[in-house]
Amino acid sequence: MARRPAKTGGSIARGGSVALGEAVFRSLCESLQAGSYRAGDRLREEEVAQRLKVSRTPVREALGRLAARGFVEPAAGRGLIVRSLDISEVLELYAMREIMEGAAARLAAEHASAPEVDALRDIEQAFVEASATDAAGIAGEWARLNRAFHEAICRAARNRYLDNASRELQDWIALLGPTTFTVSGRPSTSHGEHEAIIDAIAARNGDKAEQLARAHIREALRCRLKLLQKQ
């Protein structure tokens, strides 16, 4: 039986320039990224509508968009389920991620301002401080800070097309389930890799920044495959 996702998130705010269907779609994508919905979880129109306090029409529209992008598929019976990625899809996903993260780091080395480099160091400091706590869900906090780190590099790259593509890639990564920070030793090695990338960006060394970023994603893939072997 599929897990019932946690009832996280509130109602969709009315008004503004974003259409209701778009707002529901964004909310569902954010829920995927936050882990509120995982592979195998069932999504029903009426339940999503109740949770977000909207009618079923914009929910139907949003679910249709998720299905068109391949994030969900028809379930046995009513509703849709969040789909799982097979091993070939995981390898393809990380191959693209390596290319895109490498390009982002190279461009960031060319364009990042001093405050943006400082912001990257601040994120890593928050990562270290989180590591010093014994709080429940610490792996989720590491994952959140990791996303913030990579998003900051992508913004510093000053390329809207790369930024848009990276955001879509993050939606796919959300389907993979538990963060690789649950693998023993990964938080500390990831932090070291991040610091080296920051130093290369600060030094305006695009070649090195790209090489380090690509190696960082290859290591993330190695940890991801470890997790998949345990499933």
C-alpha positions in Angstrom: 0.0 0.0 0.0 1.3 3.4 -0.9 2.2 5.7 2.0 -0.2 8.5 2.8 1.8 11.8 2.5 2.0 14.1 5.4 -0.5 16.9 5.2 2.0 19.7 4.9 1.4 23.1 3.4 -1.6 25.4 3.8 -4.1 27.0 1.5 -3.1 28.7 -1.8 -3.1 32.5 -1.5 -5.6 34.3 -3.7 -4.8 37.3 -5.8 -1.6 38.3 -7.4 -0.4 37.7 -10.9 -0.2 33.9 -10.7 -3.2 31.9 -11.9 -4.7 29.5 -9.4 -3.8 26.4 -11.5 -0.2 27.6 -11.7 -0.2 28.2 -8.0 -1.4 24.7 -7.3 1.2 23.3 -9.7 4.0 25.2 -8.0 2.7 24.0 -4.6 2.8 20.4 -5.6 6.3 20.7 -7.1 7.4 22.3 -3.8 5.8 19.4 -1.9 7.8 17.0 -4.1 11.0 18.8 -3.4 10.3 18.9 0.3 9.6 15.2 0.4 6.0 15.5 1.4 5.2 13.3 -1.6 7.5 10.4 -2.5 7.6 7.8 -5.2 4.5 5.5 -4.8 2.4 8.1 -3.0 -1.1 8.5 -4.3 -2.5 11.9 -5.3 -6.3 12.3 -5.4 -8.0 15.5 -6.7 -10.3 15.8 -3.7 -7.6 15.4 -1.1 -5.3 17.9 -2.7 -8.2 20.3 -3.2 -9.1 20.0 0.5 -5.5 20.4 1.7 -4.9 23.6 -0.4 -8.5 24.9 0.1 -9.2 25.3 -3.6 -11.8 23.8 -6.0 -10.9 20.6 -7.9 -10.6 22.4 -11.3 -7.2 24.0 -10.7 -6.0 20.8 -9.0 -7.1 18.8 -12.1 -5.1 21.2 -14.2 -2.0 21.0 -12.0 -2.1 17.2 -11.9 -2.5 17.1 -15.7 0.7 19.2 -16.0 2.6 16.8 -13.6 1.4 13.8 -15.6 2.5 15.5 -18.9 6.0 16.1 -17.4 6.1 12.4 -16.3 6.2 13.1 -12.5 3.0 11.1 -11.9 1.2 8.3 -13.6 -2.3 6.6 -13.3 -2.8 4.5 -10.2 -4.7 1.2 -10.0 -8.1 2.5 -9.3 -8.7 6.2 -8.8 -6.1 9.0 -8.7 -2.4 9.2 -9.7 0.8 8.0 -8.0 4.2 9.7 -7.9 6.3 7.6 -10.2 9.7 6.0 -9.5 12.7 6.4 -11.7 14.5 3.3 -12.9 18.3 3.0 -12.8 18.8 4.1 -16.4 16.8 7.2 -15.7 18.8 7.9 -12.6 22.1 7.6 -14.5 20.7 9.9 -17.3 19.6 12.4 -14.7 22.9 12.6 -13.0 24.7 12.8 -16.3 22.7 16.0 -17.1 23.2 17.3 -13.6 27.0 16.9 -13.9 27.0 18.9 -17.1 24.7 21.6 -15.8 26.3 22.0 -12.4 29.7 22.2 -14.1 28.6 24.9 -16.5 27.0 26.8 -13.6 30.2 26.8 -11.6 32.2 27.9 -14.6 29.9 30.8 -15.3 29.7 31.7 -11.7 33.5 32.0 -11.6 33.1 34.6 -14.4 30.2 36.5 -13.1 29.7 36.1 -9.3 30.0 39.3 -7.2 31.8 39.4 -3.9 28.6 39.4 -2.0 27.4 36.3 -3.8 30.6 34.5 -2.9 30.1 35.6 0.7 26.6 34.2 0.5 27.9 30.8 -0.6 30.3 30.8 2.4 27.4 31.7 4.7 25.4 28.7 3.4 28.4 26.4 4.1 28.8 27.9 7.5 25.1 27.1 8.2 25.8 23.6 7.0 28.6 23.2 9.5 26.5 24.6 12.3 23.6 22.2 11.4 26.1 19.3 11.5 26.9 20.2 15.1 23.3 19.5 16.3 21.6 16.3 17.1 18.2 17.6 15.9 15.8 15.1 14.3 15.6 15.4 10.6 19.1 16.9 10.3 19.6 15.1 6.9 16.6 17.1 5.6 18.2 20.3 6.7 21.5 19.4 5.0 19.5 18.7 1.9 17.8 22.1 2.1 21.1 23.9 2.5 22.6 21.9 -0.3 19.8 23.0 -2.6 20.3 26.6 -1.5 24.0 26.3 -2.3 23.5 25.0 -5.8 20.7 27.5 -6.5 23.0 30.3 -5.4 25.7 29.2 -7.8 23.1 29.0 -10.6 21.9 32.5 -9.9 25.5 33.8 -9.9 26.0 32.2 -13.3 23.8 34.9 -14.8 22.1 32.6 -17.3 18.3 32.4 -17.1 18.1 29.4 -19.4 20.5 27.4 -17.3 18.6 28.5 -14.2 15.2 27.3 -15.6 16.7 24.0 -16.7 18.3 23.5 -13.3 15.0 24.1 -11.5 13.3 21.5 -13.6 16.1 19.0 -12.9 15.6 19.6 -9.2 12.0 18.5 -9.6 13.2 15.2 -11.0 15.8 14.7 -8.3 12.9 15.0 -5.8 11.5 11.8 -7.1 14.6 9.9 -6.0 13.6 9.7 -2.3 16.0 9.9 0.7 18.8 12.5 0.4 22.3 11.2 -0.2 23.2 12.9 3.1 21.9 9.7 4.8 25.0 7.9 3.5 27.7 7.7 6.1 30.4 10.3 5.7 28.6 12.1 2.9 27.9 15.3 4.8 31.5 15.9 5.6 32.9 15.1 2.1 30.2 17.2 0.5 31.1 20.2 2.7 34.8 19.8 1.6 33.8 19.7 -2.0 31.6 22.7 -1.6 34.4 24.7 0.0 36.7 23.8 -2.9 34.1 25.0 -5.4 33.7 28.3 -3.6 37.4 28.9 -3.5 37.7 28.2 -7.3 34.7 30.6 -8.0 36.3 33.3 -5.8 39.6 32.9 -7.6 37.8 33.3 -11.0 39.2 29.9 -12.1 36.4 28.7 -14.3 38.2 25.5 -15.4 38.8 24.4 -11.9 35.3 25.4 -10.7 33.8 23.3 -13.5 36.0 20.3 -12.8 35.3 20.4 -9.1 31.5 20.8 -9.6 31.4 17.8 -12.0 33.4 15.7 -9.6 31.1 16.7 -6.8 28.1 15.4 -8.8 29.8 12.2 -9.6 30.4 11.6 -5.9 26.7 12.4 -5.3 25.8 9.7 -7.9 28.0 7.2 -6.2 26.2 7.8 -2.9 22.8 7.7 -4.7 23.6 4.3 -6.2 24.5 3.1 -2.7 21.1 4.1 -1.5 19.4 2.4 -4.4 21.2 -0.9 -3.7 19.6 -0.9 -0.3 16.1 -0.6 -1.6 
